[in-house]
Each structure stands twice: as C-alpha cells, then as structure tokens.
C-alpha cells in the first residue's frame, strides 16, 4: 500500500457530455489536483453504478435465447466485450480482483478452498466500496460476497468494510434454506417458492434502488447472484436429479424451461486425443454415456436458473427507470468465472487455464451523457476483471485510497478509452492468469501462471497433484495455444507439456520472459509509482 503523498494516478479521461471527468489526477502531499478546466465543468453528480454478477455463468450461456432481457436492455445500447477474461478462474480470487483491481499475487486470494478465500485478502479495508464511499457514494451489496468471509468474524453477520447497506447471503451455495445478513441482523429463509434466492435478491435490489435513488448522493449497487452455480438439492423434485445431485436450481416457474436444450458439443468436447496435454491431464478418461447425460442435465438446469437472473436484470432496470435515474445510471453485467461442461474431458469445475473457464460475458451500458458523443458497441481487445475497479473509479471520479490516505496500487486499466474510443489504450496487452492452492482438490493442478493475449495463451504449471499421495508435487509442465488458428485449444504447441517441445523461436522466448515479469508485477507504468522495485503490469 502507498500513501496519497506517494500515489500518482493518471486515469483515462471520462467524457461527461460536454465536460470531462477526471483527466489527470495527481496526489501530492495529501492534495489531489485535476485539470482546472475539467474540474470547473464537472457535473453536479457522477453516475449511479449497478453491477450485476452471475456465479459460474459461461460466455456461451449469455445469449439472446437464454438472457433476452439482459441482451435487449443492456447490450442493445451498451458495449459487449468479446474477449473479457478473469485472471484467476475461481469464485473468491475473481471477486477479490473485482474489488481491488489487482492480480491475485497482489491481493493475496488465490483459491476458494479450505483455509483460503476472504481471510487471505490483504488490506481488507482498502477496497472498492471504501473508495466509493470516500467519493461520495452510497454503497449497497446484495447476494453472495466472498468465500469464507465469516470465518474470522466475532459475529458472522458483521458487515464488510465499505458497505452502507449489506444484504448478504451466508449459507454457502443454496437456493433454499439459507441465511442472510440484513445489515448485521440474521434473517433465515425456508423452502417456499417465495424463498427462492434469486427472487429474494431481486426484491432486495429493487428495494435498494427505490431507497437510494431519491437521495442527492449517487449509489453503487453490487448484486451478486447465486445462479447458475451448482448446489446440493434441498427440495424434492428439484431440477436434474435427486437430493444429492449437484445442479443449479431454477425458479419454480422456470423449471421446465430448456428441458430439451442440448449442451454444447464444440470440438474440444470429450476431446478425442489429449496426448498433447500436460502429463497431469493425460490420464483423464473419456466421458461415457452416463457422464454425458449428467452434463446435459447440468447444462439445462443452469440455463433455466439463468432465466431468473435475466428477469432480475429486467426488474432492477425497470426500478431505475421508474425512479427517473436511467439517464445517469451505468449498468455492468458479468460473471465471476466459467465452468467446464465436458470440454477437454473435464466435467464440472473451473480454475484450469482454458477458455471455457477464463472467458466471461461483460456488458457495459453507458448512458449518453457519459459517452462523449458515442460508444463502441463491440469491443474485441483483451480486457480482464482487474479492469472493472479502475473503470468504476474513473466513472465515479474516485481514487483507490482510504479516507486516511492509504492507497492500493491497481494492476488493471480503466476501460473508458475503449468504451468511448478516446484516450490511450495499449496496442498489445499481456494479461496474467494465475492460480495457487495448497491441495490439488478436483483441479489436479496446484500452482500455475500464464500469459493470455489476443492470440496466445501460454501457461507454466509449477506444481500438480500426485494421484498416489493426493498431495501437490513440484513439476514444470507447460501449455501454449494459438487462439486464432486453434480456438478450441486442441493442439498444445508445447506437445505433451514438455518445455523442450515448445517452439524454438523469439516469440517463445518473449512469452517466457514476459511471464516471469508479470508474475511479480504491480501497477501501470506512467500512472503509478513503482512498488518496491517490482516490474509494471503494463
């Protein structure tokens, strides 16, 4: 962390009609200065921001057929990002990156497993909602927060730093029979239709809009839905199977939706030949009929559960419209990570550095007054979840600093130059993907880092699971795929995961060198002061 006295920020300009918000921000000796011409024309209030995040929704599930309201209301006038990835494809690390703007090696959360999660988050009081409060926002959280949040709390209903209104679920992934902290008060829900978690979270979100929209202060509403994450069944007759089956649970009114839907069968599904893959994956058996049928059932239940999320987007959007705030409210829709539905023979789970886990939906609907004359409708440059906090701060005119002056150096960039087509954006961008876990669990890998560009993904696995001991063991197994010529990642250019089988080329040497730099990077050159002599992330 760095104090305001030493924290230099140069965010991209955010267009506000004829005015500009937050051109160059420079924190020096506790005083923040901005371009006087821009500051004088700043509007009376920055935008409201509504961020809605699904849980384990894949990019392939975010379609017009599955989520028509989301696509019609947000994507029709907003921007759809075609190459948005999460830098660690698991729930808690991804959510930590969202509220810090940092890679996992800087915020400390590498895994959602036992002994990991929220307790590992570094500087818990220096996060996005705290920064937004300091920028004059009311901050509201609804839904799932971060894994193991309550582990070290004296009271499991305690509110996390930075939230003015806290309506947060506490009972793991459950669609019924769960508990919720309502601003510190424990509320329990049962197994009636009205207790269905997506309905409850939608009701809480709409109520928050109605409460905070009339206030002079703007609001930041973060809605973290549970769907389409799988959950152990807790109601008879549930979607997909008996009480012990783990499927997403749709709203009762959506139970029969997508009952005949076919799960995707891309070329990577039940991959015929995995001899090119690293050794720790080559023993994965092909999926038999029963496993393929199970995957199809999971897919159908996930789609049906997303119907409730889509309906929720529509209701929240309508509440904002009814409050007269639509013209000054930014909507962001995304997911924390993807899920495998049989690709590369992998049934369920995430984490592994393949596109099905990494690539996520991202839609940003920017009102006209914030577009500076227009907005790009489709954006194909590589971007990541570490870019969301800088973007939100850019819109809010805030800084990644506590009121006491301690600042967090973010690794991501504001997406406003891409959204408006104005301002600097790097021609080529290397994004880091990383994961660490003390045990292999179901992922088989324990520690990897990689580079993800518009065309290439290159990964080094440093520790994998030993199938005999069940423990992690050191190794060096590598993967490299050309995403343009091989979008389904069927042909590992480092055949068999052997470092010696990688192409001997200048490009390979650059990838290896860039990866070593990114593994310890911090901040953005030209915007941030160097942190402890470490390399920049970009």
Number of C-alpha atoms within 10 A of each C-alpha: 15 15 18 25 16 18 26 22 22 17 26 24 22 27 24 22 16 14 17 20 26 25 22 18 21 22 20 14 11 14 9 15 14 16 14 10 11 17 15 12 13 19 15 7 13 21 27 25 22 24 18 20 25 24 23 27 24 25 24 13 19 21 12 12 12 19 19 17 21 22 21 13 16 23 23 14 17 24 22 23 24 18 19 23 29 29 30 32 32 26 24 26 33 27 27 30 30 23 21 31 30 28 34 25 17 22 21 20 26 29 26 19 17 11 13 19 23 25 18 19 20 16 13 17 16 21 24 29 27 23 24 26 20 18 20 17 26 23 23 23 26 26 25 23 25 22 22 20 20 17 13 10 13 8 10 16 23 17 22 20 13 23 21 18 17 24 27 27 27 24 14 15 19 22 28 23 16 19 18 22 20 18 17 17 14 16 14 15 16 14 14 11 12 14 18 22 28 27 18 15 24 23 15 20 26 18 13 21 25 15 11 19 19 12 10 12 16 25 26 27 25 21 27 25 26 28 29 28 23 22 20 16 22 17 15 9 11 19 28 23 15 15 16 10 17 16 27 30 34 28 24 16 11 18 19 14 16 19 17 10 14 12 17 16 11 12 14 19 20 21 18 12 14 23 16 18 25 20 16 19 20 16 11 12 13 18 19 9 9 9 13 19 13 17 23 21 22 25 24 25 29 26 28 28 29 29 26 25 28 18 18 25 25 18 17 23 23 16 20 20 14 13 15 13 18 18 15 19 23 22 23 22 21 23 27 29 32 32 27 22 25 23 23 28 22 22 18 16 16 23 27 23 24 20 22 23 25 27 27 28 25 23 23 22 23 26 21 17 16 27 21 19 13 16 23 16 17 15 17 12 18 19 29 27 30 28 22 23 27 29 21 22 19 22 24 25 20 20 24 28 25 21 14 10 17 19 22 25 25 25 24 27 25 24 24 26 20 20 26 21 16 17 14 12 16 8 6 11 16 21 26 26 28 26 24 21 22 18 21 21 14 11 17 20 25 24 23 21 22 27 25 26 18 17 13 18 23 24 26 21 23 18 24 26 23 16 11 6 8 13 16 21 16 13 14 14 21 27 26 25 22 19 17 11 11 13 15 20 22 20 20 23 20 22 20 23 26 18 14 11 14 18 14 9 8 8 10 14 13 11 20 15 11 17 23 15 16 23 20 14 22 27 25 20 14 13 20 19 18 18 14 7 9 13 18 19 23 19
